[in-house]
Amino acid sequence: MDGNKIENRQECCCGIANAEPQCCSGTPTDVILPSDDDLISSIISSPKIQKASTQLTIHDKIGTWKARWGINRMNYKVSPGIYSIGEADNTSPVLVTANYKMSFDLLRKELSGLSAWILVLDTKGINVWCAAGKGTFGTDELIRRISIVNLSRIVSHKTLILPQLGASGVSAHEVQRRSGFKVVFGPVRAADIKEFLRAGMKATPEMRKVRFNMYDRLVLTPIELVGTFKVSLMIFGVLFMLNLLKADSFGIVDFYGYAGALLVGCVLVPILLPWIPGKAFAWKGWLMGLLWAAYVNVLNGWPFEPEYGLLRALAYMLILPSISAFCAMNFTGSSTYTSFSGVIKEMKTAVPAIISSIAIGTVLILLAAFSPSI
């Protein structure tokens, strides 16, 4: 893995060089280990152990930036397995995370100055919270990974520290029954790991609190914008074709009106989320989009000296808020404010209304474009 200071070595399908067939099938071999330091040292230097640095390189930071903008995001992952931090030994704590590289990097960065193990589950490149909901950060995968890396041969204790946001996917008592390892749920944020460990693996109420502040929301907006690019190119293509049929049917006002509606729904609404009236994301987006549509009309002379007709003004009031509403509704997948059932309920109401509004607005704007006298 170029640039992230992770040492990859020759390994079989389960991550252990020259492994027996039982290992690659996920079934551990029966091995009796003498409890002496020399044997523990040989285990730690085994090819199945990958060394990870706590210092993020420029390549790691660029990779994170690219993932934020949706570039290679679905393949931004590390190999599942066991990683050592610092001078990890058989008494060092074992922290569990997803193989989404951003999750892995956030965790290892916060372990600077410590000696620990990171057990990386195969979540198909999905972060802990989402993977817990999808089932890939789950009980079966955790037990399977413990077996594959022979964790009981690496550490002498029987404790695993899991991120709190993975709790919905993991049954702690089932993990202990089937693997012998006790599950302790750590803090929500990796930044609290050191304090959590210093306190004897006890979390304060503040560590348990899920925060979703302005910065947390802002860093998620680039991927929301990127998701609109393909549709936007199609829309601009259609407008270009319509301009060929009738010159100057659509112009700069349509461009910045549409672009502004996207920015309102994808960026402004997430930033101002707690302060916009209402609960539904689509409503919040529609309300802010309505203000933007009204501003576009006022900017073009309405209601005193309008630069275009009534139909186009009405079309903007229907289309632009609907675009913002749809973009804002998409943000429910990134938010801690919503539940799955709540999102489904909102979509059943909002999507038909958005489609109807855009359809009516489209008819009006086409009439305005080809009948400028109206």
Secondary structure, 3 states (H helix, E strand, C coil): CCCCCCCCCCCCCCCCCCCCHHHHCCCCCCCCCCCCHHHHHHHHCCCCEEEECCCCCHHHHHHHHHHHCCCCHHHCECCCEEEEECCCCCCCCEEEEECEHHHHHHHHHCCCCCCEEEEEECCCCCCHHHHHHHCCCCHHHHHHHHHHCCHHHHCCCCEEEECHHHHHHCCHHHHHHHHCCEEEECCCCHHHHHHHHHCCCCCCHHHHCCCCCHHHHHCCHHHHHHCCHHHHHHHHHHHHHHHHHCCCCCCHHHHHHHHHHHHHHHHHHHHCHHHCCCCCHHHHHHHHHHHHHHHHHHHCCCCCCCCCCHHHHHHHHHHHHHHHHHHHHHHHHHCCCCCHHHHHHHHHHHHHHHHHHHHHHHHHHHHHHHCCCC
